[in-house]
Amino acid sequence: MDLWITLFLIVAIFAILGAGVWIGIAILGVALVAMELFTNKVGGDSLALTVWGSLSSWTLTALPLFIWMGEILLKSRLSEGMFRGLAPWLQGLPGRLVHVNVIGCTIFAAVSGSSAATCATIGKISLPELRKRGYPDEMAIGSLAGAGTLGLLIPPSIIMIVYGVTADVSIGKLFIGGVLPGILLAGLFMGYVVFWGMRNRDAIPVPEGRLTLREKLSESRHLIPVMLLIGAVLGSIYAGIATATEAAALGVVGALILAACQRTLSWAAFRDSLMSATRLYCMIALILAGSAFLTLAMGFIGLPRHLAEWIISLQLSPFMLIIALMIFFIILGCFLDGISMVVLTMSVLLPTIQAVGIDLLWFGIFVVLVVEMAQITPPVGFNLFVLQGMTKYNISYIAKAAFPFFVLMVVAVMLIWAFPGLVTYLPAQMKM
């Protein structure tokens, strides 16, 4: 029965999306039909309560604020300064300015803790600049989709908090445990960009000329405004002065002040940045509401729990169990958001994980990595939706562009399995 329900959901979502229906409406519709057909719950009441609950979260307000900050940087041309400052240092690397996506997402991931916010904010800054310079859309979009997932792995991370509470694991140690895997994954992404750049030299625009060290340092002054802004947002969070939402508001105010100081803030730029951020966030919010309701429907049907129990019944070795769980979470990620995957499955999985001797701290980082993979797998890969709203490409194009980075995440999982110290070394040094 579970297999037929799963197939029904997959076919229904793809069919409705293929008909051109808005993504959020498609997910809401499929969830409502699943609720009516396969449960004895009242779909309408559940829909209203779930949509309101998912969109009235105080934590969620950080997302539109971070998006608006990116829009201000874009409309006021502060983003051009970031590219102008980074370009001289990246021109010698194969792939050149595509690396800005990975570097930018790695830095911003430490600010937002959200994959969607990281992808949307850096995308608003980088995609127009890369297009203007003639870089291929497929690589620009693929690298952004992959690197945007670092928002979940590099602390602070909402997923880690949820897992830490569920599994009774120190959240501080989870945060520290995500640092080296985050750096490892960013390094793998940059390595792939280098490999792609060496294989596709003709696709990369010719550099604007080599600069001396003094000239590079001089151009780096254009990085100062954006780095000051990032430093203020990061510093306010890590100093305990502000929450992520308050830091996002600080980022908006800081971006407005910097734009005003550089005399690039006009009324038209302010209005356009606000309207663009509103449109993009409304699109994301509708998808969030749809995902929340689909999660509720799946929970009532009991599908995640049944699948988890089936995997446990196979009595696999620790390595094969990890492989099976990786596939399980990737499939589950086609329908659920990351937080829901953790909440719905951990109570079933954790006793088995402990029984086979897998460290719960290590398993937490593994879960974050596989949830990252789900962010770029159709039909409900959230980063794919964010990029579709920004670029107007279809989901299949964006998923194809992101596929190499999905493979690199699988490689990262294999590496932390082979070298568990990548996760456990730094937390072991903490006195908690």
C-alpha positions in Angstrom: 0.0 0.0 0.0 2.8 2.4 0.9 4.4 1.8 -2.5 1.2 2.7 -4.3 0.8 5.9 -2.2 4.3 6.9 -2.9 3.9 6.3 -6.7 0.7 8.3 -6.6 2.3 11.3 -5.0 5.2 11.3 -7.4 3.1 11.0 -10.5 0.6 13.6 -9.2 3.2 16.2 -8.4 5.0 15.8 -11.7 1.8 15.8 -13.7 0.5 19.0 -12.0 3.9 20.8 -12.3 4.1 19.7 -15.9 0.7 21.4 -16.5 2.3 24.7 -15.5 0.5 25.1 -12.2 2.3 27.2 -9.6 4.6 25.0 -7.5 3.1 25.9 -4.1 -0.4 25.4 -5.4 0.6 22.0 -6.9 2.0 20.8 -3.6 -1.0 22.0 -1.6 -3.4 20.3 -4.1 -1.6 16.9 -4.0 -1.4 17.0 -0.2 -5.1 17.9 0.1 -6.1 15.0 -2.3 -3.8 12.6 -0.3 -5.3 13.7 2.9 -8.9 13.1 1.6 -8.1 9.8 0.0 -5.8 8.1 2.4 -6.7 9.4 5.9 -9.9 10.0 7.9 -8.9 13.6 8.7 -10.7 16.8 7.6 -8.5 18.3 4.9 -9.9 21.8 4.9 -9.4 22.5 8.6 -5.9 21.0 8.6 -5.0 23.0 5.5 -6.0 26.3 7.2 -4.2 25.6 10.4 -1.1 24.3 8.8 -0.7 27.1 6.3 -1.2 29.7 9.1 1.2 28.0 11.4 3.9 27.6 8.8 3.8 31.2 7.7 3.4 32.9 11.1 6.8 31.7 12.5 8.9 34.5 14.0 12.1 32.7 12.9 10.9 32.7 9.3 11.0 36.5 9.2 14.8 36.3 8.8 14.3 34.9 5.3 12.6 37.9 3.6 14.9 40.2 5.4 18.0 38.4 4.1 16.5 38.4 0.6 15.8 42.1 0.9 19.4 42.7 1.9 20.6 40.9 -1.2 18.2 43.0 -3.3 19.6 46.2 -1.9 23.1 45.1 -2.6 22.0 44.3 -6.1 20.0 47.4 -6.9 22.6 49.8 -5.3 25.4 48.1 -7.2 27.3 47.2 -4.0 27.3 43.6 -5.4 29.5 44.9 -8.3 32.0 46.0 -5.7 32.1 42.5 -4.3 32.8 41.0 -7.7 35.3 43.7 -8.5 37.2 43.0 -5.3 37.2 39.2 -5.7 37.9 39.0 -9.4 41.6 39.7 -9.4 42.2 37.0 -6.9 40.2 34.4 -8.7 41.3 35.1 -12.3 44.1 32.6 -12.0 41.9 29.7 -11.0 40.2 27.6 -13.6 36.5 28.5 -13.5 37.4 32.0 -12.3 34.4 33.9 -11.0 32.1 30.8 -10.7 34.0 30.3 -7.4 32.3 33.4 -6.1 29.1 31.4 -5.7 30.9 28.8 -3.5 32.8 31.3 -1.5 29.8 33.6 -1.1 27.5 30.8 0.0 30.1 29.5 2.4 30.4 32.9 4.1 26.7 33.6 4.1 25.9 30.1 5.4 27.5 31.2 8.7 25.1 34.1 8.8 21.7 32.6 7.9 21.5 29.0 8.9 19.0 28.5 6.1 19.6 26.9 2.7 16.9 28.9 1.0 18.1 32.2 2.4 21.7 31.4 1.4 20.7 30.4 -2.1 18.4 33.3 -2.7 20.6 36.0 -1.2 23.9 35.0 -3.0 21.9 34.2 -6.2 20.5 37.7 -6.2 24.0 39.1 -6.0 26.0 36.7 -8.2 23.7 35.5 -11.0 23.3 39.0 -12.7 27.0 39.6 -12.4 28.0 36.3 -13.9 25.5 36.7 -16.7 26.8 40.2 -17.5 30.3 38.8 -17.7 29.3 36.0 -20.1 29.6 32.9 -17.8 27.4 29.9 -18.8 24.0 29.8 -17.0 24.2 26.1 -16.4 27.4 26.2 -14.3 26.4 29.4 -12.6 23.0 28.0 -11.5 24.3 24.5 -10.7 27.1 25.8 -8.5 24.7 28.1 -6.7 22.2 25.3 -6.1 24.9 23.1 -4.7 26.7 25.7 -2.6 23.4 27.1 -1.3 22.9 23.9 0.7 25.9 24.8 2.9 23.4 27.0 4.8 22.3 23.8 6.5 25.7 22.4 7.4 27.8 25.4 8.4 26.6 26.6 11.8 24.3 28.0 12.9 21.9 25.5 11.5 18.2 25.1 12.2 18.3 21.4 11.2 21.1 20.7 13.8 19.0 22.3 16.5 16.0 20.1 15.7 18.2 17.0 15.6 20.0 17.9 18.8 16.7 18.3 20.7 15.3 15.1 19.2 18.4 12.9 19.8 19.5 14.6 23.0 22.9 15.5 21.5 24.7 18.7 22.5 23.8 21.4 19.9 27.1 23.2 20.6 29.0 20.0 19.6 26.8 19.5 16.6 27.6 23.1 15.5 31.3 22.5 15.9 31.1 19.1 14.3 29.6 20.7 11.1 32.6 23.0 10.6 35.1 20.6 9.0 32.5 18.7 6.8 31.3 22.2 5.7 34.8 23.2 4.7 35.3 19.8 3.1 32.1 20.1 1.0 33.0 23.7 -0.1 36.4 22.4 -1.1 34.9 19.6 -3.1 32.6 22.1 -4.9 35.5 24.4 -5.7 37.5 21.4 -6.9 34.8 20.5 -9.3 34.6 24.1 -10.6 38.4 23.9 -11.2 37.9 20.6 -13.1 35.0 22.0 -15.1 37.1 25.2 -15.9 40.0 23.1 -17.2 37.6 21.0 -19.4 35.7 24.0 -20.7 38.2 26.8 -21.2 36.3 28.2 -24.2 33.1 28.7 -22.1 34.9 31.0 -19.6 35.3 34.7 -20.5 38.8 35.9 -21.1 40.2 37.6 -18.0 40.4 41.4 -18.2 44.2 41.4 -17.9 46.7 40.4 -15.2 47.2 42.7 -12.3 50.2 43.2 -10.0 49.9 42.4 -6.3 49.6 46.1 -5.5 46.8 46.5 -8.1 45.0 43.5 -6.6 45.2 44.9 -3.1 43.9 48.2 -4.5 40.9 46.5 -6.2 40.2 44.7 -2.9 39.1 47.9 -1.3 35.8 47.4 -3.1 35.2 44.4 -0.9 35.3 46.5 2.3 31.6 47.7 2.3 30.2 44.2 1.8 32.7 42.6 4.2 31.8 45.2 6.9 28.1 44.3 6.4 28.8 40.5 6.7 31.0 41.1 9.7 28.3 43.1 11.4 25.7 40.4 10.8 28.0 37.6 11.8 29.4 39.4 14.7 26.0 40.3 16.1 25.0 36.6 16.1 28.2 35.1 17.5 28.5 37.8 20.1 25.1 37.0 21.3 23.8 40.5 20.6 21.2 39.5 18.1 19.1 36.5 17.0 19.2 35.5 13.3 16.1 37.5 12.6 17.4 40.6 14.4 20.8 40.2 12.6 18.9 40.0 9.3 17.2 43.3 10.1 20.6 44.7 11.0 21.8 43.5 7.6 19.0 45.4 5.8 19.7 48.6 7.8 23.4 48.2 7.2 22.9 47.7 3.4 20.8 50.8 3.2 23.4 52.9 5.1 26.2 51.6 2.9 24.2 52.4 -0.2 23.4 55.9 1.0 27.0 56.5 1.9 28.1 55.5 -1.6 25.3 57.6 -3.1 23.9 54.6 -4.9 20.6 54.6 -3.0 17.8 56.3 -4.9 14.1 56.1 -4.2 13.7 53.9 -7.3 16.4 51.5 -6.1 14.7 51.3 -2.7 11.3 50.7 -4.1 12.5 48.1 -6.7 14.5 46.2 -4.1 11.5 46.0 -1.7 9.2 44.9 -4.5 11.6 42.3 -5.8 12.2 40.9 -2.4 8.5 40.8 -1.7 7.7 38.9 -4.9 10.5 36.3 -4.4 9.6 35.7 -0.7 5.9 35.3 -1.6 6.8 32.6 -4.0 9.0 30.9 -1.4 6.3 31.3 1.3 3.7 29.6 -0.9 6.1 26.7 -1.4 6.8 26.6 2.4 3.0 26.4 3.1 2.6 23.6 0.5 5.5 21.7 2.0 4.2 22.0 5.5 0.8 20.7 4.5 2.3 17.8 2.5 4.4 17.0 5.5 1.2 16.9 7.7 -0.5 14.6 5.1 2.5 12.3 5.0 2.5 12.2 8.8 -1.1 11.2 9.0 -0.7 8.5 6.3 2.3 7.2 8.3 4.5 6.8 5.2 7.8 8.0 6.7 7.4 5.8 9.8 6.5 2.7 7.8 9.5 3.1 5.4 11.9 3.6 8.4 10.5 0.5 10.1 11.0 -1.5 6.8 14.6 -0.4 6.6 15.2 -1.4 10.2 13.7 -4.8 9.6 16.3 -5.6 6.9 19.0 -5.9 9.7 21.8 -4.5 7.6 25.5 -4.0 8.6 26.4 -0.5 9.8 27.8 0.6 6.4 24.8 -0.9 4.4 22.4 0.7 6.9 24.0 4.1 6.2 23.7 3.5 2.4 20.0 2.5 2.8 19.3 5.5 5.0 21.0 7.8 2.5 18.7 6.5 -0.2 15.7 6.6 2.1 16.3 10.3 3.1 16.9 11.3 -0.6 13.5 9.7 -1.5 11.8 11.2 1.5 13.3 14.6 0.6 11.3 14.5 -2.7 8.2 15.2 -0.5 9.3 16.7 2.8 11.4 19.6 4.1 14.4 18.8 6.1 13.0 19.6 9.6 10.0 17.4 8.9 12.2 14.5 7.8 14.1 14.7 11.1 11.0 15.0 13.3 9.0 12.2 11.6 11.8 9.6 11.5 14.3 10.0 14.3 12.1 8.4 17.0 12.1 5.2 14.9 15.7 5.3 13.7 17.7 6.3 16.7 17.3 3.1 18.7 18.7 1.1 15.8 21.5 3.6 15.1 22.6 3.3 18.8 22.2 -0.6 18.7 24.7 -0.9 15.8 27.2 1.4 17.5 27.0 4.5 15.3 27.9 7.7 17.1 24.8 9.9 17.4 26.9 13.1 16.9 28.3 11.7 13.7 24.9 10.5 12.6 23.5 14.1 13.1 26.0 15.5 10.6 25.2 12.6 8.3 21.5 13.5 8.5 22.3 17.1 7.7 24.3 16.1 4.6 21.6 13.9 3.2 19.0 16.6 3.9 21.2 18.9 1.9 21.0 16.4 -1.0 17.2 16.5 -0.8 17.4 20.3 -1.3 18.5 19.8 -4.9 16.5 16.7 -5.9 13.1 17.0 -7.7 10.2 17.3 -7.5 10.3 19.1 -4.1 14.0 20.2 -3.9 13.6 23.5 -2.3 16.7 25.2 -3.7 15.5 24.2 -7.2 12.3 26.0 -6.6 14.1 29.1 -5.3 16.3 29.2 -8.4 13.3 28.5 -10.7 11.6 31.6 -9.3 14.8 33.7 -9.8 15.8 32.4 -13.3 12.5 31.2 -14.9 14.2 28.0 -16.0 12.3 24.8 -15.6 13.0 22.4 -12.7 14.6 19.7 -14.9 17.1 22.1 -16.3 18.1 23.3 -12.8 18.2 19.8 -11.4 20.5 18.7 -14.3 22.8 21.7 -13.6 22.9 20.8 -9.9 23.5 17.0 -10.4 27.3 17.1 -10.3 27.1 18.8 -6.9 24.7 16.2 -5.7 27.3 13.5 -6.6 29.9 15.5 -4.6 27.6 15.4 -1.5 27.5 11.6 -1.9 31.3 11.7 -2.0 31.3 13.8 1.2 29.2 11.2 3.0 31.6 8.5 2.0 34.5 10.5 3.3 33.0 11.2 6.7 32.2 7.5 6.9 35.8 6.6 6.1 37.2 9.3 8.3 34.8 9.9 11.1 37.3 12.2 12.8 36.2 14.9 10.3 33.1 15.1 12.4 34.1 14.1 15.9 37.6 15.6 16.3 36.7 19.3 17.0 33.7 18.4 19.3 36.0 16.1 21.3 38.2 19.2 22.1 35.3 21.0 23.6 34.7 21.0 27.4 31.0 20.8 27.7 
